[in-house]
Amino acid sequence: MTIDLSRLPQNTNDRYVEFYTDEIRYLVLYGSAASGKSYFVAQKIIYRILTQQNHRFLVLRKVARTLRHSVFQSLLDILSQWKIIHLFDIVKTDMTITYKPTNSTIIFAGLDDVEKIKSIAGITSIFIEEATEITQSDFTQIDLRLRGETPSYKQIILCFNPISESNWVKKYWFDIKKKNSKVIKTTYLDNRYIDEEYKSVLDELQYSNQDLYKIYALGEFGVLRGVIYGDITIIDKLPSIPFEFDTIGVDFGFTDPTAAVRCCISGNDLYLDELIYDTGLITKEIIDMLPKQTHIYCDSAEPDRILEMQRAGLWALPAIKDVVAGINRVKSYKIYITASSVSTIRDLQTYSWKLDKEGKPLDIPDHMNSHSCDSIRYSVHTATQGKVSTKSFNLKGL
């Protein structure tokens, strides 16, 4: 079967075209938000599946569930756009994509499921999405998995935004020149498909927070000033102790992610566990992902979605939205968060005050990476006001 790929360069951002055929072992793509790097990697994976034999691609991220609405969905979108999706067997439950003519397979896994990764044999290439989420030790183990004779070149592709200078990727890929590696920087200006609204969001950062602009628009490593929640402790799982408050906060989104975080308070300690962090979710999907019999405090600007949740039997209420008071309430606790809450960890580590012209923090938070932080604020600030008992809830009349 012959598939015409002659127009592939025209359908790819110019900056990436040459890397379709790059065979170096370590291809490191980093830079600003919305630079199109992850989407290109999805294109390259499909290109190699179509033009080479006997592939078993492994697509990794720290937590497996975060792949479903990122790389997995991008691959499905590309197969549809190229009008070749009928040539693939797609198992959405296990997140596998198999090219029927050659039986080459794309497998998705998270480092939170080590046993699944150990059971995958014959890997030919690996893609690590959001490489800053994993540790250097994680990477070493992944690197050791790519070995043996394969019919085509073996390659590990890493993608990330350079959020913190202290992250392992800075020393590993930038401070010391590594053999058999190529490091490529791109920004949102390299992505001709970026939507104008998000482009404006990135452009505006230069006026509200130069540190965030440097990282998210220019794609440079930096140190953030004015970080709101700087001191957090990462734990393996929530402790098995009685909590005074055990609630959920929800910040609705669609183009932006919907964020839902479980917030548990014991004394002066606040424990967090990410439940949802995905784009494109309708209210029914959110309902299906949240537990009943738990108080849920939601963005009060979306009363129709809250009512739909109530009618579905969820204990959902509009949250108190006093921003500064809510932030101060959250900051009054020692914050612990589960290691699987990768998006919320990133938000907490980068959520910052806007800066004045002299670089001094203002009492206004920047919107960038605010989604999880808003959901936490809704939950903690509203629950601890003493206005609603966490032991009873009446949905009569809804």
Secondary structure, DSSP 8 states (H G I E B T S, - for coil): -----TTTGGGS-GGGGGGGS---SEEEEEESTTSSHHHHHHHHHHHHHHHSSS-EEEEEESSGGGGTTTHHHHHHHHHHHTT-GGGEEEETTTTEEEETTTTEEEEEEETT-HHHHHT-----EEEESSGGGS-HHHHHHHHHHS-S--SS--EEEEEE----TTSHHIIIIIIS--TTEEEEEE-GGG-TT--HHHHHHHHHHHHH-HHHIIIIIS------SSBSS--EEEESS--SS--SEEEEEEE--SSS-EEEEEEEEETTEEEEEEEEEESS--HHHHHHHS-SSSEEEE-TT-HHHHHHHHHTT-EEEE----HHHHHHHHHTSEEEEETT-HHHHHHHHH-BEEE-TTS-EEEEE-STT-HHHHHHHHHHHHHTTSSS-TT----TT-
